[in-house]
Amino acid sequence: MKLGMSSYSLAGAINSGEMTILDAIQWTADQGGEHIELVPMSYSLTDNPGLIEEILQKTEEAGIEISNYAIGADFLKGNREAFEQEIVRVKKEVDIANLLGVKLMRHDVAFKPAQVATIKQFELDLPRLTEACQRIANYAAQYDIVTSVENHGFYVQASERIQRLIQNVSRPNFKTTLDTGNFLCVDECPIAAVKKNIAYASMVHMKDFYYRPASSYYPGEGWFQSASGNYLRGAIIGHGDIHLYDVLHVIKQSGYDGYISIEFEGLEECKRGSKIGLDNVRRIWEEL
């Protein structure tokens, strides 16, 4: 297992100008991270070869790897012409992943609010999602890149929907970026969901949430609601209500030996929250 950081965890510092992505790489290495996952928020690698070269130089200097390149995508917006344009755009992002030297790339597939994210609608949209993922995976195969879908966005988030898409796409280089916390957003037990999907994982995100049932009083700013109306708030990994020890035990027992990224999205200062989460995951993994 190689433990590292998603640049998304440091988005607060990057957005404020306190850090650049190059600073985030060095900071991750200084905390003992073995890799960094690039999520282009507040910086862009599209048509920016200079920054790509700087990132490659910085990771070499810092002695860490780039594990995964994670981008957004939505193959359900608009008509067929819009669909084809999105395919072209995501293929260009695959080219960037290749320039970065990564062998893993996550792209989203669709987003719908929980109120309309029904299984009936999912089955209707599945052929279009399948086609898109097949075409992107086929294109990425020339670079020996494994593409993946993450369980987030309410629509393609539950473990069985992820499996359904993977099985429909039926490409050896199409898997899932498994986020251990996001299953809770669709009211699925993270431990059970990780058990179901760890065999399909090309990449693992560790995340934690505080949880309050829908019957509770409204907890206030910083909370959002799950598909069934339960309240969630991002937490430092190990401080929230997801049983971190049990989730990591499932992952380790499965034989998974790839990259694990810390994904912090709590209200605490991002560097402190990310470091505590990194230390907690490292300690528990070594204890298991």
C-alpha positions, 0 to 999 in steps of 0.5 A: 500500500502507498499512502498519500494525499489528494490535492483536493484535501488542500483546496482551501490553501490552494484557493486562498493563494497560500499554496500552489500545487507545487507547494502541495506536492512538497508539503505532502512529501514533508508529511511522509506521503508517498504519492499525490493525486492531482485534482485540478481545482484552482489550477488547470493542466489543460493547455498548460504544458509548462505547469505539467513540466513543473509538476513532474520536476517537483515530484521528482525533487520531492521523491513522491509519485503522481498516483492518479489524475482525477477530473470531472465529466458529465455525459448526460448533459445536452444532446448527442452533439454535446455528448460527442464534445464531452468525449473529445474533451475527456480524451484530451484529459487522457492525453494530459494523464499520459504526459503526467506519466500516471497509469490511473485516471478518474473521470466522472460520468453524470450528476443528478440531484438525489430527488431524481436519481432513481434506479429507473432513470439510471437504467434508462441512462446506462447505455449512454454512460456505458458507451462513453466509458467504453470509448474513453477506456479504449482510448486510454488503453493505448497509454496503458492507463486504467480509467475509473468512475468514482462513487459520488454525485448521488446518481452513480454512487451506490455500490451496486450502480458502480458495479453495474456500470463496470460490468456493462463497460466490460473493459479490463482497464475500467474500474472504480476509484473507491471512496470509503466515505461517499457511500454514506451520501446515499445512505449505504453502510460504508463497511458493507459497500467497501466489502462489495466494491474493493475488488473493483478498485483501481484507487482508494480514497479515505474520507470521513463524515459526521452523521446525524439522522434526519429526525435530528434538529437541523445542525446548521452551517457546514452540513448537507443532506444525504439522499434520504435526508440524513445530515452529513458534515466532512470530518478529519479522517478518524474523528467522524462517525465512519468506523475507520478501523473496520473500513481499513481492515476490510481493505487490508484483508482484501489484499488491496496493495495500491494507492490510498489517498487522504481526502479531507473536506472538513471545516478545520484548517485543511493542512492540519486536518489532512495531516491528522487524517494521514497519520491516523490512516498510517497508524491504523494500517500498521496496527492491523 
